[in-house]
Amino acid sequence: MSLPAASRSAEASAATGAVHPTQRWAFGALLGVIMLGLGISAAPSPLYGIYADAWGFAPITTTVIFAAYALAALASVLVAGAISDRVGRRPVLLVAISGLVLGLVVFMLADSVPVLIAARVLHGLSVGAVVVAGSAALLDLRPNDGARTGRSTGVAFNVGIAFTVLLTAVDAEYGPAPLVVPYAVLAGFSVAALLAVLLMRETHVDNRAATLVIARPRVPAVISTDFRFSALGVMASWSVLGVFLSLFPTIASVAVGSTNLVFGGAVVAGSAATAALSQAVAAAWPAKTAALVGDVGMGICAGLCVLSVHLGNPWAVGLAAVALGFFFGLAFGGSLRHLNQVVPADHRGEVMSAFYVLAYGAMAVPTLIAGWAATQWGVDDIFAPFMACVAAACLLAAWLGTRVPRVTPDA
């Protein structure tokens, strides 16, 4: 692929260690790419019911399709950080966005479960690389503002999920070709993102290794306690995210007796939207404080979600999901901000890989277990035990947070 002259010049200078003036629009563009990637990862969520009805598969199949994405993303983050540290963020992002477009095309052509799984694997590999390389690039652009960058990234995650899930649900209920049109629209956005990255200068120009070595995710000993706190917070929150994006639209709709796809989609979108709002509201809070409040709040709201589903009231279900989303945003955003404050500059790729490996692992494994259990005993029967486990993990994360020393400017 032929690159613009400015881009070729940037790459040549990167090889010699020269640093160009920052492109003012690059930070916002990178946030947009991350937002798009996470949105695409959530796009099929309101559509799983249509696929299940058309092809007659059980809840375990839904979670296998979803987990295929999470496991592929986990594999991607194992290597994407080290590759981006070696060859630069921009080449990794270009390949990853191209993979997003290809996966969307496969979704539009899907006619069986194996094809859906193939599309989800493509998106898992691509989104994992977008998240790791994009997050590292954002830190490259603003190396002295890790907390603010972490907050912006967390907001972008949730805005992307909220917008895409709601758009997909509305089109699935009221628009034409619900299994084609949403993917086509997202493919158009992806092409625009690809062009933006083509015009973007490389952000990582120094400290490249002489040879490419794909090392396992690594956490420097100096931040091990901070990392455990952040990792446990993101694992608890992303285990909720996995079930919310795979099974909860069905759980919510069945609980209130609704067949309208917009209701299930709106519940998930509302939860994601308040997650983004909470991170903006807590901008002035210390990162650790936000994470602690989020962990405790998620533990409480997990119980409220179970109660609302038991009551079967649509307003109760919606409000409980929105409240859970608010504290999810604090837990995830606070954990990411805290980690960004302490991660050493020369270990960003490895540490972010470790962080997202645990996040995607927590998304995939509990979701698969929940899907299997739902097939054995029913979705309603497994929801309460699953949320009880999540609540316990959230409270454990909060307890561990009380043992993490306060981050100082020198850290």
C-alpha positions, 0 to 999 in steps of 0.5 A: 500500500502506497503511503502519503509522502508526509507519512513516509517522511515520518517513518524515515525520521522515526528510524533515526530517532527524530521527533516531529511536532505533534499533530494536534488532531492525532490524539482525538483521531486515536480516541475515535479509532479506539471508540470505533473498535469497541463499538464494533466489538459490541455491534452484534449484541442486540442481534444474537436473538435474531441469529438464535431464532433464525438458526435455532441455537442455544445460549451456550452457542451465543456465548461461544460466539461472543467468547471467540471474540474475547479469546482472539482479542486476548491472543492479540494483546499478548503480541500487539504491545511488543510488536508496536514497541518494535515497529511502531503504533501506526503499522499495527493500527493500519493492519488492525483497522483493515481487519475490522473492515474484513470482519464486517464484510464476513458478518454481512455474508454470514449464513451459519454459526461457523462464519459468525465465529470466524467474523468474531475471531477477526474482530477479536484479533483486530480490536485487541491490537487497536486497544493496545497499540492505540492506548500506547500511542495515546500515552506516547502523545501525552506521556506526562498526562497518564491519568487524563489519557486513561480517563479519555480512553475509558470514556471512548470505550463506553461511548463507542459501545453505547452508540453502536449497540443502540444504533444496531438495536433500532435498525434491527427492530425498525430498519431494513436488512438488520443483519447487513445494514449496521455492519455496512455503516460501521465499515464506512466509519472504519474506512474513514479511520483507516485514512486518518491513521494513514495520514498520522505520524508515528508516535513511537520513535525511540527505544525500539529493540534491535530485534523483534522479540514477542515477550510475555506480558510483563509487569515491573516489580516496582508497580506490582501492587498497583497493577494487582489493584488495577487488574482485579478492578478491570477483571471484575468489571469486564466479567460484567461487560461480557455477560451484558453484551452477550446474554443480558439483552435476552435476560432483560427482555424475558424478565419484563416480557418484551419482544422489542429488541430496542428494549434490550439494546437500550438497557445495555446502551444506557449502562454503557452511556452512564459508564462514560458519564461517570468517568467524566464526572469523576475527572477531578477525583484521584484515580484510586478513589474513583476505582474504589468507589466503583468497585464497591458500587458495582458490588452493590448494584450487582445485587440490585440487578438481580432484584430488578430481574426478579421483579420483572419491572422494566423501569427497575431493570433499566435503572439498575443497569444504568446504576451498574454502568455508572459504577462500572465506569468508575471501576474501569476508568479509575483502574486504568487511570491509576495504572497509567500514572505508574507505568514506566515509559519503556514498559508501556506496551508490555504492561498494557498487554498484561492489563488487557490479557486479564481483562479479556480473559475475565470477559471470556471465561465467565461468559462461557461458564454462564452460557453453559450454565444457562443451557443446563439450567436456564438463563434466569437460574444462573444470573443471580449466582453469576452476579453474586460472584461478580459482587464478591470480586468487586469487593475484593478489589476494593479491599486490595485498593485500601492496601495500595500506597498513594501515588506521588508525583515522583512515582 
